[in-house]
Amino acid sequence: MNATDLLVYVAASGPAWWLMLRPPRLPAVGGARGTVSVIIPARNEAHQIADALRTVLDQARDGDEVIVVDDDSSDATAGCATRAGARVIRADELPPGCLCKPHACWTGARHARNESLVFLDADVRL
């Protein structure tokens, strides 16, 4: 290694080392957060959607929204979700070659009002 190579190495790696040793500070926990849209794709989840929604709605803040995307259910999923306090949207007709759950998530995201999206399954309890 000659002097020029060493100088180039030091000049190039110096700023990288400085950045690694001085990482940016994260904001304090517990500060204000923006509003979120929680999207729950659901197909034939009438037996458990109300319990899932209760745990989500208990933690919701002003401006948050909870959307249940009824993905062609043959049971009372939509009615149970509506009674529990969620906004219910029916999934659009499935395009050829598209999988159900990702399409339901996409449908919910298109209807969401908030910038931050949270996707949950109907069997998740927070």
Contacts in CASP RR format, 6 or more apart in sequence:
PFRMAT RR
TARGET T0000
AUTHOR 0000-0000-0000
METHOD contacts of the structure
MODEL  1
MNATDLLVYVAASGPAWWLMLRPPRLPAVGGARGTVSVIIPARNEAHQIA
DALRTVLDQARDGDEVIVVDDDSSDATAGCATRAGARVIRADELPPGCLC
KPHACWTGARHARNESLVFLDADVRL
1 9 0 8 1.000
33 61 0 8 1.000
34 114 0 8 1.000
34 115 0 8 1.000
34 116 0 8 1.000
35 61 0 8 1.000
35 62 0 8 1.000
35 63 0 8 1.000
35 64 0 8 1.000
35 65 0 8 1.000
35 114 0 8 1.000
35 115 0 8 1.000
35 116 0 8 1.000
36 64 0 8 1.000
36 65 0 8 1.000
36 114 0 8 1.000
36 116 0 8 1.000
36 117 0 8 1.000
36 118 0 8 1.000
37 64 0 8 1.000
37 65 0 8 1.000
37 66 0 8 1.000
37 67 0 8 1.000
37 109 0 8 1.000
37 112 0 8 1.000
37 113 0 8 1.000
37 114 0 8 1.000
37 116 0 8 1.000
37 117 0 8 1.000
37 118 0 8 1.000
38 56 0 8 1.000
38 60 0 8 1.000
38 64 0 8 1.000
38 65 0 8 1.000
38 66 0 8 1.000
38 67 0 8 1.000
38 118 0 8 1.000
38 119 0 8 1.000
38 120 0 8 1.000
39 67 0 8 1.000
39 69 0 8 1.000
39 105 0 8 1.000
39 108 0 8 1.000
39 109 0 8 1.000
39 112 0 8 1.000
39 117 0 8 1.000
39 118 0 8 1.000
39 119 0 8 1.000
39 120 0 8 1.000
40 49 0 8 1.000
40 52 0 8 1.000
40 53 0 8 1.000
40 56 0 8 1.000
40 66 0 8 1.000
40 67 0 8 1.000
40 68 0 8 1.000
40 69 0 8 1.000
40 81 0 8 1.000
40 86 0 8 1.000
40 119 0 8 1.000
40 120 0 8 1.000
40 121 0 8 1.000
40 122 0 8 1.000
41 69 0 8 1.000
41 71 0 8 1.000
41 91 0 8 1.000
41 100 0 8 1.000
41 101 0 8 1.000
41 104 0 8 1.000
41 105 0 8 1.000
41 108 0 8 1.000
41 119 0 8 1.000
41 121 0 8 1.000
41 122 0 8 1.000
42 49 0 8 1.000
42 68 0 8 1.000
42 69 0 8 1.000
42 70 0 8 1.000
42 71 0 8 1.000
42 73 0 8 1.000
42 77 0 8 1.000
42 81 0 8 1.000
42 104 0 8 1.000
42 122 0 8 1.000
43 70 0 8 1.000
43 71 0 8 1.000
43 72 0 8 1.000
43 73 0 8 1.000
43 77 0 8 1.000
43 100 0 8 1.000
43 104 0 8 1.000
44 73 0 8 1.000
44 74 0 8 1.000
44 75 0 8 1.000
44 77 0 8 1.000
45 52 0 8 1.000
45 73 0 8 1.000
45 75 0 8 1.000
45 77 0 8 1.000
45 80 0 8 1.000
45 122 0 8 1.000
45 123 0 8 1.000
46 73 0 8 1.000
46 75 0 8 1.000
46 76 0 8 1.000
46 77 0 8 1.000
46 79 0 8 1.000
46 80 0 8 1.000
47 75 0 8 1.000
48 122 0 8 1.000
48 123 0 8 1.000
49 68 0 8 1.000
49 77 0 8 1.000
49 80 0 8 1.000
49 81 0 8 1.000
49 84 0 8 1.000
49 122 0 8 1.000
50 80 0 8 1.000
50 81 0 8 1.000
50 83 0 8 1.000
50 84 0 8 1.000
51 125 0 8 1.000
52 120 0 8 1.000
52 121 0 8 1.000
52 122 0 8 1.000
52 123 0 8 1.000
52 124 0 8 1.000
52 125 0 8 1.000
53 66 0 8 1.000
53 68 0 8 1.000
53 81 0 8 1.000
53 84 0 8 1.000
53 85 0 8 1.000
53 86 0 8 1.000
54 84 0 8 1.000
55 124 0 8 1.000
55 125 0 8 1.000
55 126 0 8 1.000
56 66 0 8 1.000
56 120 0 8 1.000
56 126 0 8 1.000
57 66 0 8 1.000
57 84 0 8 1.000
57 85 0 8 1.000
57 86 0 8 1.000
58 126 0 8 1.000
59 126 0 8 1.000
60 66 0 8 1.000
63 114 0 8 1.000
64 114 0 8 1.000
65 87 0 8 1.000
65 112 0 8 1.000
65 113 0 8 1.000
65 114 0 8 1.000
66 85 0 8 1.000
66 86 0 8 1.000
66 87 0 8 1.000
67 86 0 8 1.000
67 87 0 8 1.000
67 88 0 8 1.000
67 89 0 8 1.000
67 108 0 8 1.000
67 111 0 8 1.000
67 112 0 8 1.000
68 77 0 8 1.000
68 78 0 8 1.000
68 81 0 8 1.000
68 86 0 8 1.000
68 87 0 8 1.000
68 88 0 8 1.000
68 89 0 8 1.000
68 122 0 8 1.000
69 88 0 8 1.000
69 89 0 8 1.000
69 90 0 8 1.000
69 91 0 8 1.000
69 104 0 8 1.000
69 105 0 8 1.000
69 107 0 8 1.000
69 108 0 8 1.000
70 77 0 8 1.000
70 78 0 8 1.000
70 81 0 8 1.000
70 88 0 8 1.000
70 89 0 8 1.000
70 90 0 8 1.000
70 91 0 8 1.000
71 91 0 8 1.000
71 100 0 8 1.000
71 101 0 8 1.000
71 103 0 8 1.000
71 104 0 8 1.000
72 91 0 8 1.000
72 100 0 8 1.000
78 88 0 8 1.000
78 90 0 8 1.000
79 88 0 8 1.000
81 88 0 8 1.000
82 88 0 8 1.000
89 107 0 8 1.000
89 108 0 8 1.000
89 111 0 8 1.000
91 100 0 8 1.000
91 103 0 8 1.000
91 104 0 8 1.000
91 107 0 8 1.000
92 103 0 8 1.000
92 107 0 8 1.000
94 100 0 8 1.000
94 103 0 8 1.000
95 103 0 8 1.000
105 119 0 8 1.000
109 117 0 8 1.000
120 126 0 8 1.000
END
